[in-house]
């Protein structure tokens, strides 16, 4: 699975639409919630208008500004780090290793 998330914002009614698109060798699939509340996938054509593709989530912009950062934080606390956290962790580890090497050189 290679999932990309796209966000569309409609300024006049402050609606935010979040699309989760899986691009696999079999084609493009939109991931969305079916009428029973389960996530499902539907194939679509690349040339289709984004408005014809089912979206994962729709909400008002002011709610999205509150919920999405809280969701990211909650997932991080449960062991689902963000890309930024992984990048920062790697940079900190590299810096720590560099500092340790410098200490060895200086205090030899």
trRosetta pair geometry for C-beta under 8 A, 3 or more apart (Angstrom, degrees):
i j d omega theta_ij theta_ji phi_ij phi_ji
1 22 5.5 -54 -152 -139 88 116
1 24 6.8 -45 -112 -77 46 111
2 22 6.6 118 63 -157 52 62
2 23 5.4 -49 83 63 108 79
2 24 6.7 154 26 -79 91 60
3 20 5.6 -6 -168 -175 116 93
3 21 6.8 147 -153 75 61 41
3 22 5.2 -32 -92 -90 75 72
3 31 7.1 -13 -128 -1 121 140
4 20 7.7 160 80 -155 40 47
4 21 5.1 -20 62 63 89 96
4 23 6.8 18 3 -3 111 108
5 18 6.5 -13 -169 -171 102 95
5 19 6.9 153 -158 81 51 54
5 20 5.6 -20 -101 -101 75 68
5 21 7.7 170 -89 19 25 75
5 56 8.0 -52 -131 20 91 148
6 18 7.5 155 81 -158 48 47
6 19 4.4 -11 60 60 96 108
6 21 6.4 27 -2 -4 111 117
6 50 7.6 -109 117 -135 144 130
7 16 6.4 -16 -167 -169 101 98
7 17 7.2 153 -157 80 50 51
7 18 5.5 -16 -103 -104 77 69
7 19 7.6 -164 -74 22 30 75
8 16 7.3 153 81 -158 51 49
8 17 4.5 -9 59 59 101 103
8 19 7.1 47 -7 -12 103 110
8 50 6.3 145 -65 137 148 144
8 55 7.8 -104 32 -103 115 140
9 14 7.9 -20 -171 -152 91 39
9 15 7.4 167 -153 87 49 49
9 16 5.3 -14 -104 -106 78 75
9 17 7.8 -165 -74 24 34 69
9 61 6.5 63 -145 -96 108 117
10 13 5.5 4 109 47 115 86
10 14 7.3 -59 84 0 73 8
10 15 4.6 7 46 55 112 93
10 16 7.8 -153 20 -72 72 33
10 17 7.6 50 -15 -7 101 102
11 14 7.1 14 -160 -76 29 50
14 60 5.6 29 115 -162 104 79
14 61 4.0 -102 180 15 88 117
14 62 6.7 17 161 -17 138 84
15 58 6.4 -4 -175 -171 107 96
15 59 7.5 161 -152 89 64 24
15 60 6.5 -57 -102 -107 52 44
15 61 6.9 -91 -59 -35 6 84
16 58 7.2 165 85 -152 51 49
16 59 5.7 -18 59 67 97 72
16 60 7.2 47 13 141 90 12
16 61 5.1 117 -34 -90 107 64
16 64 4.4 -2 42 -40 155 160
17 55 4.5 -82 -174 -127 102 167
17 57 7.4 163 -155 88 45 52
17 58 5.1 -11 -105 -103 75 83
18 55 6.2 117 68 177 42 108
18 56 5.1 -58 103 64 90 104
18 57 4.3 4 49 57 113 97
18 58 7.6 -158 20 -71 72 39
19 30 6.4 -61 -160 -137 97 101
19 50 7.0 -99 -48 -159 158 103
19 53 6.5 45 -131 111 132 123
19 55 5.0 -81 -82 -125 73 79
19 56 6.1 144 -127 0 23 92
20 30 7.1 109 73 -164 60 56
20 31 4.0 -42 90 55 114 111
20 32 7.6 174 44 -63 95 54
20 56 4.5 61 0 -55 101 140
21 28 6.1 -16 -171 -166 106 98
21 29 7.1 148 -159 76 56 45
21 30 6.0 -31 -102 -100 69 59
21 31 7.5 -154 -78 7 20 84
21 53 7.9 1 -92 169 104 149
22 28 7.3 150 80 -158 53 47
22 29 4.4 -15 60 62 102 101
22 30 7.9 -165 20 -76 79 12
22 31 6.1 79 -20 -39 106 107
22 41 6.5 -34 31 -130 134 129
23 27 7.9 -93 -144 141 56 28
23 28 5.4 -16 -104 -103 73 75
23 29 7.9 -175 -77 24 31 69
24 27 6.8 2 65 48 78 38
24 29 6.9 5 14 5 106 113
26 29 7.8 22 89 -37 105 115
26 43 7.8 -90 130 -106 99 121
27 43 5.3 38 101 -146 136 110
28 43 6.9 108 79 -155 54 63
28 44 5.6 -58 99 66 104 75
28 45 7.4 108 51 -136 118 9
28 46 5.9 123 -4 -74 146 72
29 41 4.2 14 170 -177 129 113
29 42 6.4 148 -157 68 76 29
29 43 5.4 -44 -96 -91 78 52
29 44 7.2 130 -117 13 28 77
30 41 6.9 154 74 -153 40 60
30 42 5.3 -19 56 60 92 88
30 44 5.7 34 -16 -4 107 127
30 53 4.7 164 -71 -179 149 101
30 54 5.2 146 117 60 139 77
30 55 7.4 -73 -174 -88 126 28
30 56 7.8 -147 176 -51 85 75
31 39 5.8 11 180 -175 98 106
31 40 7.4 172 -149 85 58 29
31 41 5.4 -29 -95 -95 66 77
31 56 5.8 21 96 -90 81 106
32 39 7.2 167 91 -144 17 64
32 40 6.6 -31 68 62 65 74
32 41 8.0 125 21 -104 67 31
32 42 6.9 -21 27 10 112 111
32 54 3.9 -72 -19 126 168 115
32 55 6.2 100 -107 91 115 20
32 56 5.4 -133 -105 -92 60 44
33 37 6.0 -16 -172 -145 112 34
33 38 6.9 145 -150 72 65 24
33 39 6.0 -45 -92 -90 59 54
33 40 7.6 96 -140 17 17 82
33 56 7.1 86 -17 -160 83 51
33 57 7.8 67 -7 -77 117 64
34 37 7.2 -47 70 19 66 18
34 38 5.3 -9 38 61 106 79
34 39 7.7 148 -3 -128 82 7
34 40 4.6 42 -40 5 113 132
39 56 7.9 8 -126 -136 102 92
42 53 8.0 173 85 -153 112 70
42 54 6.0 70 36 26 138 122
44 48 5.0 -81 173 29 109 151
44 52 7.3 150 -146 108 131 97
44 53 5.1 -27 -72 -107 176 99
45 48 4.8 116 66 -30 80 99
48 52 4.9 -109 176 73 109 127
48 53 6.0 118 111 -54 127 95
49 52 4.8 93 65 -2 83 103
49 53 7.7 -156 97 -9 49 86
50 53 5.7 -56 -154 30 43 113
55 58 5.8 92 86 -56 133 90
59 63 4.8 -103 163 83 118 121
59 64 5.1 145 88 -60 115 89
59 67 7.1 -27 127 35 169 144
60 63 4.6 85 64 9 89 105
60 64 6.9 -154 93 -10 44 87
61 64 5.4 -53 -145 34 34 115
61 65 6.5 38 157 -24 65 101
62 65 5.8 -47 -153 28 33 114
62 66 7.2 23 151 -10 60 105
63 66 5.9 -65 -159 40 37 106
63 67 5.7 18 157 -10 76 117
64 67 6.1 -61 -127 46 28 100
64 68 5.4 21 -179 -18 69 117
65 68 7.1 -35 -112 32 13 103
65 69 7.5 4 174 -1 45 109
66 69 7.3 -82 -169 40 21 97
66 70 6.5 7 155 -8 61 121
67 70 5.7 -72 -151 45 31 110
67 71 5.9 33 157 -25 72 109
68 71 5.6 -50 -141 34 31 114
68 72 6.4 34 157 -20 63 103
69 72 5.6 -52 -147 35 34 114
69 73 6.3 34 155 -18 66 106
70 73 5.7 -54 -148 38 32 112
70 74 6.2 32 154 -19 65 107
71 74 5.8 -54 -144 37 30 110
71 75 6.3 29 157 -17 64 107
72 75 5.9 -57 -148 37 27 109
72 76 6.3 30 153 -22 63 108
72 82 6.1 23 -167 -70 108 126
73 76 5.6 -54 -148 34 31 114
73 77 6.5 32 154 -20 64 104
74 77 5.8 -53 -151 34 32 112
74 78 6.6 19 153 -9 63 110
75 78 5.8 -66 -150 44 33 104
75 80 4.0 -57 167 70 95 122
75 82 7.9 96 91 -59 114 79
76 79 8.0 124 -178 -4 27 9
76 80 6.3 -90 -81 74 33 65
76 81 5.8 61 -131 -111 81 47
76 82 6.2 -35 -84 -17 112 88
76 85 6.4 144 -133 -44 118 159
81 85 4.0 -122 -170 86 105 132
81 86 5.4 125 117 -51 128 82
81 89 7.5 -14 -171 -15 160 138
82 85 4.7 102 52 2 75 100
82 86 7.3 -139 95 -2 43 85
83 86 5.8 -56 -153 37 34 111
83 87 6.3 34 150 -20 67 107
84 87 5.6 -55 -146 37 32 112
84 88 6.2 31 156 -17 67 107
85 88 5.8 -54 -144 39 30 109
85 89 6.1 34 155 -23 64 107
86 89 5.7 -53 -146 35 29 114
86 90 6.5 30 154 -19 62 105
87 90 5.8 -57 -153 36 30 111
87 91 6.5 27 152 -17 65 106
88 91 5.6 -55 -147 37 34 111
88 92 6.2 33 156 -19 68 106
89 92 5.9 -55 -147 37 29 110
89 93 6.4 29 154 -18 63 107
90 93 5.8 -55 -147 37 30 110
90 94 6.3 29 155 -18 65 106
91 94 5.8 -55 -147 37 31 110
91 95 6.2 30 154 -19 65 108
92 95 5.7 -54 -145 38 30 111
92 96 6.2 33 155 -21 64 106
93 96 5.7 -52 -146 35 30 112
93 97 6.5 30 155 -18 63 105
94 97 5.8 -55 -150 37 31 110
94 98 6.3 33 151 -20 64 107
95 98 5.5 -53 -148 36 33 114
95 99 6.3 33 154 -19 66 105
96 99 5.8 -53 -146 36 31 110
96 100 6.4 33 153 -20 64 105
97 100 5.6 -53 -148 35 32 113
97 101 6.5 35 151 -19 64 104
98 101 5.7 -54 -152 35 32 113
98 102 6.5 33 150 -20 65 105
99 102 5.5 -52 -148 35 34 114
99 103 6.4 39 152 -23 65 102
100 103 5.6 -49 -149 31 32 114
100 104 6.6 36 151 -21 62 103
101 104 5.7 -54 -153 33 32 114
101 105 6.6 30 151 -17 65 106
102 105 5.7 -57 -151 37 34 110
102 106 6.1 24 156 -14 69 111
103 106 6.0 -60 -140 42 28 105
103 107 5.7 -11 175 16 68 116
104 107 6.9 -66 -123 54 16 85
104 108 6.4 49 161 -67 55 92
105 108 6.1 -31 -158 -22 23 118
